Amino acid sequence: MEVIFRLSDNSVAFCYRFNEKSDELKKILTENTSFHFPPGSKAWLHPHTNAQTGWSNVEPCYEMHYHQGIDAGTPAPFQAGWSFPALFLVNENWVLITESDWKKITAETRLSQHSPDREYLITFPQEGERTSLQAPFKPQSFLPWQTPWRILVIGSLKEIVENTLVTDLARPSAHLRYRLYFTGKSFMELGPAKG
């Protein structure tokens, strides 16, 4: 296994690559990547709701409010953990953690529910988050195989917002096509409000 890094002035990205060749389907059962924050760190985190819960079992639908300015290490309210992106304030610096460049055969990840001593582990989806009954919920692939990028952007909020590493590392969409559709006539008059 190789670890591939991409470094810039205020960000670091890494992924794992298995270079062997194999026609046998391989699976990753757990990932041990973690992010450890010092005491006093604060977090802005989105609770990831448990799969197949809520109204009509549609969770997770990413409609929960972010927990803002909580102590790093606070457990997530649901077993599913915390969704990406995750934002932390460490002393005077902000740290954004997210991922990029998923493939059909890999699972999107999140941070685990519990983070003892402010150490957040990457965790995989719950079984109920399959996209179909046949779809895997844990990553699997033939070899060679490269996992999605794990990304950390560090700096001011302005620097984090302006950083393009997530899209820089994502491969272009193979299915994106633009078409213009003309469905008829419409008219809207804009002017000062009356009355």
MDAnalysis code that builds the backbone (N, CA, C; Angstrom):
import MDAnalysis as mda
import numpy as np

u = mda.Universe.empty(585, n_residues=195, atom_resindex=np.repeat(np.arange(195), 3), trajectory=True)
u.add_TopologyAttr("name", ["N", "CA", "C"] * 195)
u.add_TopologyAttr("resid", np.arange(1, 196))
u.add_TopologyAttr("resname", ["MET", "GLU", "VAL", "ILE", "PHE", "ARG", "LEU", "SER", "ASP", "ASN", "SER", "VAL", "ALA", "PHE", "CYS", "TYR", "ARG", "PHE", "ASN", "GLU", "LYS", "SER", "ASP", "GLU", "LEU", "LYS", "LYS", "ILE", "LEU", "THR", "GLU", "ASN", "THR", "SER", "PHE", "HIS", "PHE", "PRO", "PRO", "GLY", "SER", "LYS", "ALA", "TRP", "LEU", "HIS", "PRO", "HIS", "THR", "ASN", "ALA", "GLN", "THR", "GLY", "TRP", "SER", "ASN", "VAL", "GLU", "PRO", "CYS", "TYR", "GLU", "MET", "HIS", "TYR", "HIS", "GLN", "GLY", "ILE", "ASP", "ALA", "GLY", "THR", "PRO", "ALA", "PRO", "PHE", "GLN", "ALA", "GLY", "TRP", "SER", "PHE", "PRO", "ALA", "LEU", "PHE", "LEU", "VAL", "ASN", "GLU", "ASN", "TRP", "VAL", "LEU", "ILE", "THR", "GLU", "SER", "ASP", "TRP", "LYS", "LYS", "ILE", "THR", "ALA", "GLU", "THR", "ARG", "LEU", "SER", "GLN", "HIS", "SER", "PRO", "ASP", "ARG", "GLU", "TYR", "LEU", "ILE", "THR", "PHE", "PRO", "GLN", "GLU", "GLY", "GLU", "ARG", "THR", "SER", "LEU", "GLN", "ALA", "PRO", "PHE", "LYS", "PRO", "GLN", "SER", "PHE", "LEU", "PRO", "TRP", "GLN", "THR", "PRO", "TRP", "ARG", "ILE", "LEU", "VAL", "ILE", "GLY", "SER", "LEU", "LYS", "GLU", "ILE", "VAL", "GLU", "ASN", "THR", "LEU", "VAL", "THR", "ASP", "LEU", "ALA", "ARG", "PRO", "SER", "ALA", "HIS", "LEU", "ARG", "TYR", "ARG", "LEU", "TYR", "PHE", "THR", "GLY", "LYS", "SER", "PHE", "MET", "GLU", "LEU", "GLY", "PRO", "ALA", "LYS", "GLY"])
u.atoms.positions = np.array([
    [0.844, -1.175, 0.000],
    [0.000, 0.000, 0.000],
    [0.889, 1.238, 0.000],
    [0.506, 2.222, -0.817],
    [1.187, 3.510, -0.840],
    [0.263, 4.564, -0.252],
    [0.841, 5.586, 0.349],
    [0.100, 6.771, 0.749],
    [0.586, 7.893, -0.166],
    [-0.339, 8.498, -0.885],
    [-0.014, 9.565, -1.829],
    [-0.433, 10.881, -1.192],
    [0.477, 11.860, -1.195],
    [0.205, 13.170, -0.606],
    [0.189, 14.243, -1.689],
    [-0.657, 15.244, -1.499],
    [-0.656, 16.480, -2.279],
    [-0.584, 17.615, -1.267],
    [0.455, 18.432, -1.374],
    [0.674, 19.507, -0.421],
    [0.612, 20.856, -1.113],
    [0.087, 21.854, -0.390],
    [0.115, 23.230, -0.874],
    [0.396, 24.131, 0.320],
    [0.325, 25.428, 0.108],
    [0.659, 26.359, 1.185],
    [-0.220, 26.180, 2.424],
    [-1.501, 25.907, 2.240],
    [-2.381, 25.816, 3.399],
    [-3.268, 24.570, 3.395],
    [-2.857, 23.536, 2.663],
    [-3.678, 22.325, 2.653],
    [-2.829, 21.094, 2.392],
    [-3.387, 19.978, 2.827],
    [-2.752, 18.686, 2.577],
    [-3.869, 17.699, 2.232],
    [-3.597, 16.867, 1.249],
    [-4.529, 15.812, 0.885],
    [-3.744, 14.514, 0.787],
    [-4.403, 13.421, 1.117],
    [-3.745, 12.122, 0.993],
    [-4.784, 11.073, 0.643],
    [-4.316, 10.027, -0.015],
    [-5.157, 8.885, -0.330],
    [-4.294, 7.636, -0.271],
    [-4.941, 6.500, -0.287],
    [-4.244, 5.222, -0.226],
    [-4.348, 4.558, -1.599],
    [-3.254, 3.947, -2.018],
    [-3.251, 3.273, -3.320],
    [-2.681, 1.872, -3.174],
    [-3.411, 0.929, -3.749],
    [-2.977, -0.466, -3.798],
    [-2.596, -0.746, -5.248],
    [-1.308, -0.926, -5.513],
    [-0.810, -1.032, -6.885],
    [-0.830, -2.447, -7.451],
    [-1.031, -3.446, -6.621],
    [-1.040, -4.806, -7.139],
    [-2.151, -4.947, -8.167],
    [-2.119, -6.019, -8.921],
    [-3.185, -6.306, -9.875],
    [-3.880, -7.586, -9.438],
    [-5.215, -7.535, -9.465],
    [-5.985, -8.706, -9.056],
    [-7.378, -8.629, -9.659],
    [-7.888, -9.780, -10.098],
    [-9.258, -9.875, -10.579],
    [-10.202, -10.300, -9.460],
    [-9.647, -10.495, -8.279],
    [-10.452, -10.855, -7.112],
    [-10.939, -9.574, -6.439],
    [-12.218, -9.491, -6.135],
    [-12.803, -8.320, -5.509],
    [-12.253, -8.154, -4.091],
    [-11.689, -7.004, -3.813],
    [-11.122, -6.702, -2.497],
    [-12.051, -5.753, -1.763],
    [-12.060, -5.821, -0.432],
    [-12.919, -4.964, 0.387],
    [-12.094, -4.323, 1.494],
    [-12.450, -3.117, 1.837],
    [-11.874, -2.464, 3.016],
    [-12.950, -2.511, 4.096],
    [-12.672, -3.168, 5.187],
    [-13.672, -3.338, 6.242],
    [-13.667, -2.179, 7.234],
    [-12.488, -1.640, 7.519],
    [-12.371, -0.476, 8.402],
    [-11.223, 0.393, 7.899],
    [-11.253, 1.639, 8.294],
    [-10.156, 2.542, 7.986],
    [-9.657, 3.120, 9.303],
    [-8.356, 3.189, 9.471],
    [-7.775, 3.672, 10.734],
    [-7.258, 5.105, 10.655],
    [-7.616, 5.828, 9.605],
    [-7.233, 7.229, 9.517],
    [-7.917, 8.004, 10.636],
    [-7.155, 8.847, 11.315],
    [-7.749, 9.652, 12.383],
    [-7.127, 11.049, 12.398],
    [-7.833, 11.971, 13.047],
    [-7.406, 13.364, 13.183],
    [-7.497, 13.717, 14.658],
    [-6.379, 14.108, 15.245],
    [-6.301, 14.350, 16.686],
    [-6.106, 15.843, 16.938],
    [-6.983, 16.424, 17.749],
    [-6.936, 17.858, 18.027],
    [-6.513, 18.116, 19.468],
    [-5.803, 19.235, 19.713],
    [-5.339, 19.541, 21.066],
    [-6.482, 20.009, 21.974],
    [-6.268, 19.976, 23.293],
    [-7.284, 20.494, 24.225],
    [-7.631, 21.941, 23.890],
    [-8.872, 22.296, 24.117],
    [-9.330, 23.657, 23.855],
    [-9.824, 23.885, 22.446],
    [-9.705, 22.898, 21.569],
    [-10.179, 23.047, 20.188],
    [-11.705, 23.059, 20.168],
    [-12.265, 23.838, 19.253],
    [-13.716, 23.925, 19.070],
    [-14.082, 23.327, 17.722],
    [-15.338, 22.911, 17.590],
    [-15.771, 22.226, 16.369],
    [-17.119, 22.745, 15.893],
    [-17.291, 22.759, 14.572],
    [-18.552, 23.045, 13.899],
    [-18.855, 21.798, 13.088],
    [-19.809, 20.991, 13.580],
    [-20.018, 19.652, 13.021],
    [-21.493, 19.409, 12.704],
    [-21.722, 18.644, 11.649],
    [-23.076, 18.290, 11.234],
    [-23.386, 16.861, 11.663],
    [-24.405, 16.648, 12.529],
    [-24.759, 15.289, 12.929],
    [-25.258, 14.474, 11.740],
    [-24.715, 13.299, 11.582],
    [-25.135, 12.386, 10.519],
    [-26.177, 11.454, 11.123],
    [-27.407, 11.568, 10.672],
    [-28.474, 10.762, 11.257],
    [-28.340, 9.295, 10.845],
    [-28.870, 8.421, 11.689],
    [-28.802, 6.991, 11.418],
    [-29.633, 6.629, 10.190],
    [-29.149, 5.672, 9.438],
    [-29.797, 5.255, 8.199],
    [-31.176, 4.669, 8.460],
    [-32.093, 4.958, 7.536],
    [-33.442, 4.394, 7.525],
    [-34.258, 4.781, 8.760],
    [-34.043, 5.997, 9.274],
    [-34.826, 6.507, 10.398],
    [-35.564, 7.751, 9.937],
    [-36.324, 8.356, 10.832],
    [-37.028, 9.596, 10.527],
    [-38.267, 9.362, 9.679],
    [-38.841, 10.471, 9.225],
    [-40.051, 10.433, 8.427],
    [-39.840, 9.571, 7.187],
    [-40.673, 8.585, 6.990],
    [-40.625, 7.664, 5.849],
    [-39.260, 7.016, 5.656],
    [-38.502, 6.899, 6.718],
    [-37.184, 6.252, 6.688],
    [-36.240, 6.861, 5.655],
    [-36.261, 8.191, 5.517],
    [-35.441, 8.842, 4.500],
    [-34.065, 9.285, 5.005],
    [-33.810, 9.101, 6.271],
    [-32.519, 9.548, 6.802],
    [-31.402, 8.645, 6.296],
    [-30.183, 9.147, 6.120],
    [-29.801, 10.532, 6.379],
    [-30.171, 11.433, 5.205],
    [-30.772, 12.581, 5.514],
    [-31.116, 13.528, 4.452],
    [-30.403, 14.861, 4.644],
    [-29.449, 14.916, 5.564],
    [-28.565, 16.071, 5.741],
    [-29.317, 17.358, 6.023],
    [-30.363, 17.267, 6.847],
    [-31.148, 18.443, 7.185],
    [-30.979, 18.869, 8.636],
    [-30.125, 18.214, 9.369],
    [-29.885, 18.597, 10.762],
    [-29.080, 19.894, 10.792],
    [-29.232, 20.645, 11.868],
    [-28.442, 21.866, 12.033],
    [-27.042, 21.511, 12.520],
    [-26.070, 22.290, 12.079],
    [-24.699, 22.115, 12.569],
    [-24.644, 22.418, 14.060],
    [-23.832, 21.661, 14.782],
    [-23.516, 21.987, 16.170],
    [-22.335, 22.942, 16.097],
    [-22.528, 24.156, 16.581],
    [-21.554, 25.220, 16.346],
    [-20.763, 25.561, 17.604],
    [-19.449, 25.588, 17.463],
    [-18.576, 26.001, 18.548],
    [-18.555, 25.050, 19.731],
    [-18.802, 23.761, 19.474],
    [-18.791, 22.779, 20.564],
    [-17.352, 22.348, 20.854],
    [-17.136, 21.806, 22.022],
    [-15.801, 21.304, 22.357],
    [-15.449, 20.133, 21.446],
    [-14.256, 20.170, 20.876],
    [-13.793, 19.026, 20.092],
    [-13.786, 17.804, 20.989],
    [-14.276, 16.703, 20.474],
    [-14.392, 15.478, 21.251],
    [-15.800, 15.205, 21.720],
    [-16.706, 16.164, 21.559],
    [-18.103, 15.957, 21.931],
    [-18.680, 14.825, 21.071],
    [-19.304, 13.814, 21.691],
    [-19.871, 12.720, 20.886],
    [-21.014, 13.210, 19.999],
    [-21.138, 12.619, 18.832],
    [-22.257, 12.918, 17.938],
    [-23.546, 12.382, 18.562],
    [-24.678, 13.040, 18.314],
    [-25.933, 12.564, 18.899],
    [-26.454, 11.258, 18.300],
    [-25.906, 10.850, 17.143],
    [-26.340, 9.619, 16.493],
    [-25.148, 8.697, 16.283],
    [-25.400, 7.401, 16.265],
    [-24.346, 6.411, 16.070],
    [-23.608, 6.624, 14.749],
    [-24.280, 7.189, 13.748],
    [-23.672, 7.385, 12.439],
    [-22.519, 8.384, 12.464],
    [-22.430, 9.233, 13.463],
    [-21.290, 10.140, 13.599],
    [-21.547, 11.531, 13.059],
    [-20.488, 12.141, 12.528],
    [-20.523, 13.510, 12.012],
    [-20.263, 13.504, 10.502],
    [-21.060, 14.239, 9.745],
    [-20.890, 14.337, 8.288],
    [-19.739, 15.277, 7.936],
    [-19.215, 15.091, 6.732],
    [-18.273, 16.056, 6.168],
    [-19.056, 17.141, 5.449],
    [-18.528, 18.357, 5.340],
    [-17.247, 18.811, 5.862],
    [-17.330, 19.075, 7.359],
    [-16.185, 18.987, 8.025],
    [-16.078, 19.243, 9.451],
    [-15.093, 20.393, 9.653],
    [-15.463, 21.348, 10.497],
    [-14.639, 22.536, 10.705],
    [-14.226, 22.619, 12.171],
    [-12.947, 22.902, 12.397],
    [-12.398, 22.992, 13.752],
    [-11.629, 24.305, 13.905],
    [-11.660, 24.857, 15.111],
    [-10.845, 26.018, 15.450],
    [-9.795, 25.552, 16.446],
    [-8.524, 25.653, 16.042],
    [-7.402, 25.212, 16.870],
    [-6.537, 26.441, 17.119],
    [-6.559, 26.925, 18.361],
    [-5.901, 28.183, 18.704],
    [-6.448, 29.281, 17.796],
    [-5.659, 29.848, 16.929],
    [-6.122, 30.914, 16.033],
    [-6.343, 30.420, 14.601],
    [-6.173, 29.138, 14.362],
    [-6.282, 28.599, 13.009],
    [-7.526, 27.734, 12.845],
    [-8.109, 27.815, 11.672],
    [-9.238, 26.976, 11.319],
    [-8.723, 25.765, 10.543],
    [-9.381, 24.622, 10.729],
    [-9.031, 23.392, 10.018],
    [-10.326, 22.806, 9.453],
    [-10.363, 22.640, 8.147],
    [-11.495, 21.999, 7.490],
    [-11.066, 20.590, 7.086],
    [-11.888, 19.608, 7.423],
    [-11.635, 18.223, 7.007],
    [-12.781, 17.792, 6.106],
    [-12.434, 17.208, 4.965],
    [-13.445, 16.700, 4.047],
    [-12.812, 15.632, 3.158],
    [-13.502, 15.242, 2.109],
    [-12.976, 14.240, 1.184],
    [-13.376, 14.611, -0.233],
    [-12.726, 13.977, -1.203],
    [-12.998, 14.281, -2.602],
    [-12.676, 13.078, -3.474],
    [-13.261, 13.076, -4.650],
    [-13.007, 12.094, -5.701],
    [-13.501, 10.687, -5.345],
    [-14.802, 10.611, -4.997],
    [-15.399, 9.299, -4.771],
    [-15.592, 8.619, -6.099],
    [-15.619, 7.336, -6.045],
    [-15.896, 6.532, -7.227],
    [-17.095, 5.648, -6.918],
    [-17.686, 5.104, -7.922],
    [-18.876, 4.269, -7.729],
    [-18.593, 3.102, -6.782],
    [-17.362, 2.637, -6.742],
    [-17.019, 1.460, -5.953],
    [-16.532, 1.800, -4.548],
    [-16.448, 3.091, -4.227],
    [-16.001, 3.474, -2.886],
    [-17.144, 4.122, -2.133],
    [-17.053, 4.098, -0.849],
    [-18.094, 4.661, -0.010],
    [-17.676, 6.046, 0.482],
    [-18.637, 6.940, 0.534],
    [-18.362, 8.217, 1.168],
    [-18.240, 7.964, 2.662],
    [-17.371, 8.703, 3.293],
    [-17.104, 8.455, 4.709],
    [-17.565, 9.625, 5.557],
    [-17.285, 9.520, 6.833],
    [-17.639, 10.552, 7.807],
    [-16.745, 10.365, 9.018],
    [-16.931, 11.191, 10.020],
    [-16.195, 11.040, 11.278],
    [-17.039, 10.227, 12.248],
    [-16.393, 9.405, 13.053],
    [-17.100, 8.498, 13.958],
    [-17.849, 9.250, 15.056],
    [-18.786, 8.548, 15.676],
    [-19.615, 9.137, 16.729],
    [-18.779, 9.556, 17.932],
    [-17.879, 8.709, 18.354],
    [-17.066, 8.990, 19.544],
    [-15.655, 9.370, 19.130],
    [-15.107, 10.352, 19.823],
    [-13.750, 10.818, 19.532],
    [-13.005, 10.994, 20.844],
    [-12.624, 9.870, 21.462],
    [-11.939, 9.956, 22.751],
    [-10.661, 10.776, 22.641],
    [-10.450, 11.638, 23.605],
    [-9.273, 12.509, 23.640],
    [-9.190, 13.366, 22.376],
    [-10.383, 13.722, 21.790],
    [-10.482, 14.599, 20.612],
    [-9.834, 13.997, 19.361],
    [-9.830, 12.671, 19.280],
    [-9.306, 11.986, 18.095],
    [-10.471, 11.414, 17.297],
    [-10.643, 11.954, 16.087],
    [-11.753, 11.578, 15.214],
    [-11.290, 10.542, 14.202],
    [-11.981, 9.412, 14.152],
    [-11.686, 8.347, 13.187],
    [-12.605, 8.451, 11.973],
    [-12.078, 8.078, 10.821],
    [-12.906, 7.936, 9.617],
    [-13.756, 6.674, 9.790],
    [-15.009, 6.763, 9.412],
    [-15.878, 5.593, 9.469],
    [-16.697, 5.497, 8.188],
    [-17.164, 4.304, 7.879],
    [-17.906, 4.043, 6.655],
    [-19.412, 4.153, 6.883],
    [-20.196, 4.152, 5.800],
    [-21.651, 4.240, 5.927],
    [-22.250, 3.062, 6.687],
    [-23.462, 3.284, 7.144],
    [-24.224, 2.202, 7.765],
    [-24.861, 1.361, 6.664],
    [-25.201, 0.122, 6.996],
    [-25.730, -0.790, 5.982],
    [-26.972, -0.240, 5.292],
    [-27.809, 0.481, 6.008],
    [-29.034, 1.030, 5.429],
    [-28.807, 2.148, 4.424],
    [-27.573, 2.579, 4.241],
    [-27.280, 3.653, 3.298],
    [-26.911, 3.145, 1.911],
    [-27.177, 1.896, 1.635],
    [-26.925, 1.361, 0.293],
    [-27.760, 2.137, -0.721],
    [-27.228, 2.295, -1.920],
    [-27.990, 2.961, -2.976],
    [-28.942, 2.001, -3.680],
    [-28.742, 0.709, -3.504],
    [-29.661, -0.314, -3.987],
    [-29.419, -1.561, -3.137],
    [-30.275, -2.558, -3.264],
    [-30.114, -3.761, -2.460],
    [-28.817, -4.503, -2.774],
    [-28.321, -4.358, -4.007],
    [-27.097, -5.038, -4.409],
    [-25.840, -4.192, -4.154],
    [-26.004, -2.914, -3.928],
    [-24.849, -2.017, -3.799],
    [-24.107, -2.274, -2.489],
    [-22.789, -2.226, -2.530],
    [-22.025, -2.379, -1.291],
    [-22.128, -1.112, -0.449],
    [-22.017, -1.245, 0.850],
    [-21.987, -0.055, 1.693],
    [-20.588, 0.172, 2.252],
    [-19.699, -0.774, 2.016],
    [-18.287, -0.597, 2.351],
    [-17.501, -0.642, 1.048],
    [-16.360, 0.049, 0.997],
    [-15.619, 0.117, -0.256],
    [-15.141, -1.243, -0.737],
    [-15.219, -1.440, -2.039],
    [-14.693, -2.658, -2.647],
    [-14.260, -2.360, -4.072],
    [-13.254, -3.086, -4.522],
    [-12.721, -2.849, -5.861],
    [-11.801, -3.991, -6.260],
    [-11.527, -4.057, -7.542],
    [-10.436, -4.880, -8.040],
    [-9.172, -4.038, -7.940],
    [-8.035, -4.681, -8.028],
    [-6.761, -3.958, -7.943],
    [-6.212, -3.728, -9.348],
    [-5.536, -2.604, -9.562],
    [-5.158, -1.564, -8.615],
    [-6.364, -0.736, -8.163],
    [-6.169, -0.019, -7.042],
    [-7.270, 0.694, -6.404],
    [-6.727, 1.907, -5.677],
    [-7.406, 3.022, -5.833],
    [-7.049, 4.234, -5.093],
    [-8.281, 4.725, -4.354],
    [-8.119, 5.020, -3.071],
    [-9.238, 5.491, -2.259],
    [-9.499, 6.975, -2.537],
    [-10.647, 7.505, -2.087],
    [-10.878, 8.943, -2.200],
    [-9.828, 9.728, -1.399],
    [-9.685, 10.983, -1.753],
    [-8.743, 11.863, -1.065],
    [-9.319, 12.308, 0.272],
    [-8.493, 12.306, 1.304],
    [-8.808, 12.907, 2.601],
    [-8.121, 14.269, 2.576],
    [-8.861, 15.322, 2.887],
    [-8.344, 16.682, 2.702],
    [-8.425, 17.474, 3.999],
    [-7.337, 18.202, 4.296],
    [-7.310, 19.162, 5.392],
    [-6.891, 20.505, 4.816],
    [-7.691, 21.523, 5.075],
    [-7.359, 22.891, 4.686],
    [-7.193, 23.678, 5.982],
    [-6.072, 24.398, 6.114],
    [-5.719, 25.060, 7.375],
    [-5.451, 26.532, 7.096],
    [-6.027, 27.409, 7.920],
    [-5.784, 28.840, 7.766],
    [-6.953, 29.652, 8.262],
    [-7.098, 30.848, 7.701],
    [-8.228, 31.709, 8.055],
    [-9.486, 31.180, 7.360],
    [-10.640, 31.661, 7.798],
    [-11.878, 31.253, 7.129],
    [-11.861, 31.685, 5.664],
    [-11.309, 32.853, 5.373],
    [-11.193, 33.316, 3.989],
    [-10.368, 32.334, 3.160],
    [-9.249, 31.890, 3.705],
    [-8.400, 30.944, 2.976],
    [-9.101, 29.610, 2.751],
    [-9.881, 29.178, 3.724],
    [-10.598, 27.908, 3.575],
    [-11.669, 28.027, 2.496],
    [-12.426, 29.128, 2.523],
    [-13.493, 29.318, 1.531],
    [-12.926, 29.428, 0.118],
    [-11.775, 30.060, -0.022],
    [-11.188, 30.271, -1.345],
    [-10.371, 29.081, -1.845],
    [-10.130, 28.090, -1.009],
    [-9.327, 26.945, -1.395],
    [-10.097, 26.076, -2.393],
    [-9.408, 25.597, -3.422],
    [-10.062, 24.806, -4.473],
    [-9.579, 23.352, -4.515],
    [-8.895, 22.900, -3.477],
    [-8.309, 21.571, -3.521],
    [-9.350, 20.460, -3.714],
    [-10.521, 20.612, -3.115],
    [-11.551, 19.573, -3.242],
    [-11.922, 19.364, -4.706],
    [-12.159, 20.445, -5.436],
    [-12.513, 20.302, -6.850],
    [-11.286, 20.014, -7.708],
    [-10.119, 20.496, -7.305],
    [-8.900, 20.207, -8.061],
    [-8.609, 18.705, -8.089],
    [-8.908, 18.012, -6.994],
    [-8.601, 16.585, -6.902],
    [-9.713, 15.698, -7.453],
    [-10.890, 16.248, -7.620],
    [-12.006, 15.465, -8.144],
    [-11.880, 15.336, -9.656],
    [-12.106, 14.147, -10.166],
    [-12.060, 13.978, -11.613],
    [-13.312, 14.606, -12.227],
    [-13.224, 15.087, -13.453],
    [-14.382, 15.716, -14.096],
    [-15.536, 14.732, -14.232],
    [-16.724, 15.256, -14.195],
    [-17.904, 14.416, -14.361],
    [-17.933, 13.835, -15.770],
    [-18.172, 12.554, -15.853],
    [-18.251, 11.894, -17.157],
    [-19.655, 11.985, -17.733],
    [-20.617, 12.410, -16.920],
    [-22.006, 12.400, -17.357],
    [-22.600, 13.789, -17.503],
    [-21.818, 14.810, -17.270],
    [-22.335, 16.168, -17.308],
    [-22.458, 16.646, -18.746],
    [-23.672, 16.931, -19.133],
    [-23.921, 17.458, -20.470],
    [-24.879, 18.630, -20.329],
    [-24.682, 19.626, -21.133],
    [-25.551, 20.793, -21.096],
    [-26.444, 20.795, -22.322],
    [-27.707, 21.044, -22.092],
    [-28.653, 21.169, -23.190],
    [-29.577, 22.340, -22.881],
    [-29.985, 23.023, -23.896],
    [-30.980, 24.074, -23.738],
    [-32.331, 23.514, -24.139],
    [-33.312, 23.742, -23.304],
    [-34.659, 23.289, -23.597],
    [-35.559, 24.511, -23.724],
    [-36.299, 24.574, -24.784],
    [-37.277, 25.635, -24.971],
    [-38.649, 24.983, -24.866],
    [-39.391, 25.335, -23.840],
    [-40.660, 24.661, -23.590],
    [-41.862, 25.525, -23.920],
    [-41.654, 26.696, -24.421],
    [-42.780, 27.570, -24.718],
    [-42.400, 28.994, -24.424],
    [-43.412, 29.840, -24.272],
    [-43.174, 31.253, -24.025],
    [-43.505, 31.570, -22.577],
    [-42.741, 32.488, -22.037],
    [-43.059, 32.985, -20.708],
    [-42.767, 34.466, -20.686],
    [-43.400, 35.179, -19.782],
    [-43.230, 36.612, -19.716],
    [-43.262, 37.028, -18.253],
    [-42.326, 37.870, -17.872],
    [-42.322, 38.415, -16.529],
    [-42.010, 39.899, -16.643],
    [-42.812, 40.722, -16.000],
    [-42.564, 42.151, -16.019],
    [-42.020, 42.553, -14.672],
    [-40.853, 43.151, -14.673],
    [-40.264, 43.627, -13.450],
    [-40.386, 45.130, -13.386],
    [-40.747, 45.642, -12.266],
    [-40.879, 47.090, -12.091],
    [-41.056, 47.407, -10.621],
    [-41.242, 48.668, -10.317],
    [-41.405, 49.048, -8.912],
    [-42.677, 48.444, -8.323],
    [-42.597, 48.082, -7.064],
    [-43.765, 47.529, -6.369],
    [-44.819, 48.606, -6.229],
    [-46.067, 48.207, -6.378],
    [-47.172, 49.162, -6.274],
    [-47.970, 48.880, -5.024],
    [-48.387, 49.935, -4.393],
    [-49.326, 49.792, -3.339],
    [-48.806, 49.839, -1.996],
])
